[in-house]
Amino acid sequence: MVRKISLVIALLFIAITFAQDENYVKDNFNKSESYITMRDGTKLFTSVYSPKDTSKKYPILLLRTPYSCRPYGEDQFPSKIAPNEFMMKEGYIVVYQDVRGRWMSEGTYDNMRAYIPNKKGKQFDEASDTYDSIDWMVKNIPNNNRNVGTWGISYPGFYATYSLLDAHPALKAASPQACIGDFYFDDFHHNGAYLLSYWRATSVFGYEKTEPTKEPWYSFPELGTEDQYQFFLDAGPLSNLDEYYKKDNVFWTQLKEHPDYDEFWQKRGIIQHLKDIKPAVMVVGGLFDAEDLYGPFETYKTIEKNSTNYNTMVFGPWSHGDWARKTGRQAIGNVYFGDDISAKYQENIESKFFHHFLKDDGKGKPNLPEAYMFDSGSLDWKEYTEWPPKNAAKKTFWLQNKQRLNPFAEKSFTFEEFVSDPKKPVPYSEDIKMVFTPRKFMTDDQRFAGRRPDVLVFETPVLTEDMTLAGDILAKLKVATTGTDADWVVKVIDVFPADAKDTEETQDHLKMSNYHMLVRSEVMRGRYRNSFSKPEPFVANEKTAVNIKLQDVHHTFKKGHKLQIQVQSTWFPYIDLNPQTYVDNIFKATETDFQKQTHKVYNDSSIEFTVLPN
């Protein structure tokens, strides 16, 4: 009986605690909703959460989003606000805003709206909308201390980056997180290849609304199957997908009409505008973010190169947005990285950054590292005074015959070859389910791919000492094809030893023994090997150089493991299929354009790593 009573009391305590947490915002904040008028007269819907304790002044935290600042209604409260729970309870005025043309805001939405330098009169962009909003906030929200910070993850991260351009004087700190930098290299394209796995997301960005609304004005196509591989294989050429998205889907039309990196995409990129930034910046990203890796790394590196402001970066063992969640055990797919990693980041890094610049005097530097990087192989955090680390050096491995990955080049005129068949493409994952955007595959076991005849494998012997990669990777392939176009995919893999132990995350059909962990991967659409703006065909059977830049890693290949490189030409349906016959626009390719071809990778190909000394 005593044990039953104790159990009831414990469950009651948990229920009360949960209810208190669910009601924390309602119990501790007042909510107001306003329309803020922009310089051109357009009104943007804005929700303001202000602490009920009005005995002191608070900084303002602003998140601008295309995804809705619901719940709407001044009597409706979310369970959590602010970047994290610690900051919510510490005390900030937290503001959410629907960006121009989305949800309850007026105006016309423009996907990745281009920045306009030296705006005149009523000219506007996302920088001016942010400036006008901040100006209204510091003048009209009671009890604010005139210090403002911006943050956001993914697309809201892009708007946080945008706030740095022509920044309002009250903007003291910004944290772009998983921030889109350029839609030709993030999310919907990688080096010219279209990310077919994001096709369903076209619904979110493609349809325009005519008036403010609290309800979605878009819907997702019904596909009739959960097998994404089979659905897209059966669909055939991209032009057949017009059945699902008509001309009223503006974004689908833009994707089809602009396959190359032309002015349409170039002017929408934000990286090239990051110069002379004044507010403090903390860029945050996930080392295994399948959506936005280019943006965070390039944002940090470009600001570091072109500005003298406080600029720092944090990359953890996270997929898209994991750092904003509290999951206890941090794992991606089958790979477990540790406990409470996100909570510790929230409390000890993110909260301290904003506190210093918004609540303290903001002078000097906070007690935080320049680059705070998780090592996804040794499973611990490392601090660096710059990124890549100053003592890192380039180390080249060569893709030699007999599946060898050598630290030296043998004089060789040999090559490896495989047949690439568009009707039997290499899957990007063993999982078959339809996903909105892929996540788990970024650490997936690659044994299934390496055992296919259309995937080349190059591998070191068992390592006799640890080797830490810390920076970008450059694959320098020498290739040939019997066709006139081809994609080239390079994967960097950590091969675990035979005695590696399973964890509770290990899928039932797998063992961690000899697990082939994907560490980094990238594709290059071959037609763009010399220019993303001016595609060109291959000359059939002619040896050709193709360089592929892979995004930065921070990973220790431990003693007893092996470093493996896989090279392939299809990666389906993560990316779309290349016809392997050159056509001007793959979005308009027909069934007959898709042809089986034989590809060669010559053994004087190499891969260059950024390596820390042992």
N, C-alpha and C positions, 0 to 999 in steps of 0.2 A: 504493500500500500504506500509506504514512504517513497519508494522508487517511482511509483506512478505519479504521486503528487509532485515530486521533484521534476519529472519530465513535463508535467502540465505547466509548472511554473517557468521552466526554461523556454517552452514553446510560447508561452504568453509574453515573456520578456522579449523574445525575438520578434513577435508580432508587433509589440508596442514600439520597439526600436525601428522596425521597418516603416511603421506608420509615421513615426516622427521624421524619419529621413524623407519619406515621400512628401511630407507637408512642410519641409524646412523652408523652401522658398516662400510659400504662402504665409508662413508664420513670421518670417523675418524681413520680408521685402514688400514694398508697395509697388504696384504696377500701373503704368500709364501708357497710353498709346497716342501717337501723334503722327501727323503728316508734316514732313519737313520739305519746304519749297526750295528747289534747286535754282540756279541762276537763270535757267531757261524757262522757269515756271512749272516744271514737272514736279509732282509731289511724291515723295518716297515714304512708305509706311514704316514706322519705327516703334518698337516696343522698348520701354525703359523700366528696369527693375532697380529701385532705390532702397537702400537699407532703411528700416523703420526707425532705427536709432539716428536721430537728427542732431545729436549733440556734437558731431564732428563732421569734417569734410572728407570726401572720398574721391579717389581717382575714377575715371571712366574707362571701362573696357568695351570696345566696339567690335562686333562681328557683323560683317555684311555678307549676305548669302543669296544665291539663286534658288535655294532649296526650301524656303519658307521659314519665317520666324514664329511658327505656330508654337503654342496654342494662341488663337486669336480671342480677344475679349479681355477687358481689364480685370475680370473676376476669374480668369482662367490662368493657372500656373503650371509650369513644368515641374518635374521632380528635382531637376538640377539646372543650374546656370553657371556661367563663367567657364574658363578653360579647365578647371578641376575643382574638386570638392574643397580642397584646402583654401583656395582663393575665394570660393563662394562664402565660406565661413569666416574668412579673414576680414571681409568687408570691402566691397567695390560696388560702384554703380555699373550695372551690366546692361548693355544696349545691343539689341538685335535689329537689323534692318533688311527688308526685302529690297534687293537691288532693282534698278530701273528696268521696268518691263516684266517683272516677275511677281507673281502672287498678288499681294494687296497694293503694290506700288504702281504708279502710273508710268506711261512712256512705253517705248519700244525696246525690247531686249535685243542685244547684239552679242553673240557668242564670242567671248574673248575680245571685247571691244578694244579697238586700237587706241593707243595713247596719242594725244595731240600736244606736242611741245608748243610753248608760247601761245596758248589759247587767247583769243580775243573776244570781247563782248560776251555773247551768250553761248559760245562754243563750249561743249562739255565732253567729258569722258569720265571714267571711273575715278580718276584722281580728283577732278573737280567736284564730283558728287560726294566723295569722301571729305574733301576740304569743306564744302558747304555744310555737310552734316555735322562735322566736328565744331565748326563755327557756331552753329545753332545750339549744340549741346552745351558747350561751355558757357554760353550766354543765357540759357533757358532752363537747364536742369538744376534744381536747388541743391545746395550742399556739395557741389563738386569743387575739387581743388585745382582745376584748370590743367590737370595732367591727364593725358589720354593715351591708352594703349590699344593696339589692334591685334587680333589673332584670327586664325581660321585654319581649317584642315581641308585639303583638296581644292575644290573651286573657291571656297571661302579663303583658303590660303593664298590663292591668286589675288583676291581683293585686298588681303593684308599686305602683300607685296606692292600692289598698286598704290596703297596709302602712302608709301614712301616717296612717290613721285610728286613734286610740287607740294611737299608735306605742310600741313598746317603747323604753326609754331607750337601749338599745344600738344601735338603728337610727339611723345617722348620715347616710345618703345613700340616695336612691332615684332610679332612672331609668326612669320609665314611657315606653315606646317604642311608637309606633303603638297607644296604649292605648285600648281601648274606653271610652267615657264613658257611653253610653246606647244600648241596642239599638234605640231608636226613631229614632235619628239616625245611628248607625253600623251598618255591616254589613248588617242585614236590613231596615232601613227608611231612607228619606230623606224627611223632611218628610211623613210619612204614606203615601208610596208604598212598596209592598212590592218589595224587590229580588229579582226572579225569578231573576236570575243567581246568587244564592246558595242557590237551592232545594236543590241537591244536598248542600250543607253541613248541611242539616237532619238528615241521618243522624248526623253526628258528635255533635250535642248532644241529639238527641231520644230516644234509647233508653237506658233505665236498666239497669245491671248489678245482679246480686244478691250478688256476692261478689268479692273481689280477684282480678284476672286480669292476666296478662302479654300476652294476645292480644285483638285487637279483638272486641267483642261486637256491633258494628254492621256493616252492609254498605251499599253504595251501589246504588241501583236501576239495573237494566239498561235502557237506553233504546233500543237498537237503531239508533242513528244518531249521527253526529258533528256533524250540522247542528243547532246549538242553536236557531237562529231557527225552522227548520221544525218541530222537535219541539214547541216551546211553542206555535207557531201552530196546529199540528194538535191539540194537547191541548185547546185552547179554554179555557173558564172555569177558574179556580183549583180549583173544586170537583171537576173531573175528575182532578186530581192525587191525590185520595184513593186512587186505584187503587194508588199507589206507597207512600204512607204511611198506615197504619191508625191506630187509636186508641192503639196501644202506642207510637207516636212522640209523646212528651209535648210536645215543642217544636212540632211541626206543629199539634197541637191548640191549644196556647197562641196561636200566630200567628193561627189561624182565629177563636178566641173573643175575641181582643182586637185588633181592627183599629184602634181609636182609642187615643190616649195616655191611657189610664185608669190607675187606681191600680196595676194589675199592672205596667205599664212604669215608671211614675213612681218607685215605691219601689225599682226595680232600678237606676235611674240613680245614678251615684256623684258626679257633678259638684257637686250641691247640698250635699254633705257636706264639701267641701274648704275647711275653715275652721280657722284657728289651727294650721296645719301647722308642725311643729318641725324635722324632718330637712331636709337640703339636697336640692333636687330639680333634676334636669335632664331636661326633656321633649324627646323626639326624635321626629321625624316625617318623612315623605316628602311633598314638595310634589305628587307625583303618585300618592299612595296611594289606590287605588280603594276600599279597605276602611274605613280609619279616618283620616279627616281631622278630623271634628268632635271626637273625643275628645282628641287631643293639643293642638289649639288651645284648646279650652275648659278643659282641665286646667290649662294654663299660665296662661291669663287669669284663671281663678277663684282659683287659689292666689295670684297676684300681687295680686289685689284684696282678698282676705280674710286674708292672712297676711303676716308680716314676715320669714319665713325666707329663706335663699338659694334663689332660684328662677330658673332660666334655661331657654332653649329653643334647639334646633338643628333646622333644617329644610333638607334638601338635595334635590338633583334625583333623588329615589329613588321607586321604587314600594314596595310593602309589604315592609319588612324588608331592602331592598337594602343599607343601611348596615352590616349585620352580615356581608356577603359581601365577598370580594375578587375583583372582576371585571376589573380592569385598565381597560378602556374602560367608562365609565358611560354607558349609553343606555337610553332607554325607547322601545320601538317603533322608529320611524324617526329619533328625535331623539337626537343625540349631545351629551353635556354636557361631557366631559373625561375625563382619565385619573387613575386611582388616587384618586378622590374619597373612596371609602369607607375605604380604608386610611389616608389622612391624617386623616380624622375619628377613626378608632379610636385612632390613636397620639397625636394632638395635642389632642383634645377629650375623648373618653370616658375614656381611661386617666387623663388628668390630673385629671378631676373626681373619680373614685373614689380616686385616690392621695392627693389633698389631704385629703379628708374621712375616709378610712379608715386611711391610713398616716402622713400628717403629723399635726400637732396639730389640724387641722380649724378652727383659728381664722382669722378674717378670710375674705377671698374669694380663691379661686384666680385665677390670671391667665387668666381666660376671659371672653369677652363675655357680656353679658346676653342678647342675641339674636344668634345666629350663623346668618345666612340666605344661602342660595345664590340668586343672581339667575338664573333660568332663561332669560332673554333675552340678557343680557350675558355669561353663563357665567362668573361669578366670585362669590366669597364676599364678603359685606358684614357688618360688625359694627355693632350698634346698642345704645344704652344702655337702650332700652325698645322694646316692640312693641305697637301699630304705632309707627313712628318718630315722635319728638316733632314734627318739622318737616313731617310729612305733612299734606295737606289734602284735603278732599272736592272732587271734580270730577264734574260731571254731564254726561252725553251724552243726547241725545234721539233716540228712534226715529222718524225722519221718513219721509215718503213718498218714493217713488222710490229706496228702499233706502239712504237716507242716515242716517248716524250723526253728528249735529250737536252741537257744544259749546254751542249755544244753542237755545232753543225758538222755533219759529215758531207764530204763532196759527193753529191748525189744528183742524178738526173731522173730518178724514179718518181713514181706517183702512185696514189691510191685512187680508186675510182668506184663509183656506185651508180645505179640506175635510179633516177627520181621519177616516180610515176604519180601524176596529179590525181589519179583515181585511187591510189593507196598511200595517202600522205602520212607522215610520221605524226602521231598524236603528241600534243604538248603535255598530256597527263594521262594516267591510266583511268582517272575518274571520267565517267561518261555523262554525268548529270548536267543539265542546263544551268548555268550560273549567270548572274547579272554582270558581274565582273570577276575575273579570276583572282585568287589570293594564294591558296594553299600550294599551288604548283611551284612556287618560288624556292621551296626546299625539297621538292618531291624526289623520290627515289628514281634514278635514271637507268636502272638495269634493263627495264623493258625496252628502252630506246637503243641502248648500246648493243643489244643482241639482235637488232634488225640489220639486214644487209644494206639498207640505204642510210646507215649512220656510221661514220668513221670514228674510230676510237684511238686515242694516243695517250699513253700512261707512263708515269715514272715508275721505277722500282719502289719498294717500300721505303719510306723516308727514314733515315737514321737520326735525324734531328728535326726539331720544329722549324717551320718556315711560315713567317707571317707576311701576308699580303696587306698593304696599307696604301691604297690609292687606286688610280684607274688602270685599265688593262687595254692593250692594243693588240689585236690579232692582225697579222700581216700575211694574208693568204695569197698564194699563187695558184690560180685555178684555170680550168678550161671547161667548156661545155660543147656538146654537139648541137645545142640550140643557140638561140640568140638572146636569151634572157634567163636569169636564175636568181633565186634568193640564196643567201649563205648565212647559216646559223652557227654560232659558236657558243659552246657551253663549258663552263669551268665547274669541275665536280670534285668533291672530297669523298674518296673511297675509304669507308670505315674498315677497321680490322675485323677479323673473323670473330673475335671475342667481345665485340660491342654488344651491350646489353639493351634489351627492349625497355621501353618506358610505358606508362599508361596511355600515352598518345599514339603508340605504334599501332597501325592498322592491322586488323586480324590476319590479312593475307600476306603480311610482310614480316620480316625479321630485320633488326638493325645490324645483324651480322652481315658484313660486306655491303652495307647500305651505301648507295651512290647518291650523296646529298648534292643537289644543285646549289651552287654558291652564287653564280652569276651567269647570265646568258644575254645574248643580243642577236639581232638580225640585221642584215644589210640587203636591201633590194638592189641587186647587182647593177641595174640600169643607172643607179645614182652613185656609183663608185667614185666618180670624178666630180660630180656636182648634183646637189639635190634639186637644183632649178633647171638643169639641162640634162635630161636623161639620154642615154645612148645605148644601143644594143651591143652585145658581145659579137665578136667575129667568131664564128663557129670553129672550134678546135684550136683556137689561138690562146696561148698562155697569157694570162692577164692578172694584174695585181688588184686585189680587193682588200682594203683595210677596214677593220671594224673596231670602233671604240666601244668598250664595255664600261658601264658605270662603275664607280669606285666600290671597293670592298674593304672590309677590315676583318680578316679571317686567318686564323692560324691553322695550317695543316700540320697536325701533330705527328710526332715521331710514331711510326707504326702504321700511319695512314699512307695513302697514295694520292697524287695529283693527277687528275684525268681531264683530257679535253675531248669533247665530242663535236663533230662537224656534220651538219646535215643541210638539206635544202628545203624541207617542208617542216611546218610546226603548227599543226592544224587542230582545232580552228582558232588558235591564239592569233595567228595572222592568216590573211587570205591566201589563196593559192596563186602562185605565179604561173601564167600559161606556159612559160619556158620558150615561147615564141614571142618575139618582140611585137607589141602593139602599142600605139601611142597612149592609150588610156585603158588600164586594166579593168576599170569599172565598166567599160563598154566591150570587153572581150566576149567572144562567142565560144560556144562549145568546141568548135573545131580548132580554135587557137591553142587549146590545152593539149600538150603533147609530151609523151614520155621522152626523157633525154638522159644521156650519160654524162656525169660530171666527174672531173678530175681535180684532186688536190695534190699539188706537187710537194715533194719532201723537203724543198727549201723554204716552205712556209714556216712561220714562227709566231710565237705569242710572247708579248713583252709585259711583264708584271712590275709593279712597284712593290719592293720588298724591304722589310726592316732587317737590319743586321741582327744576327743571333747573339 
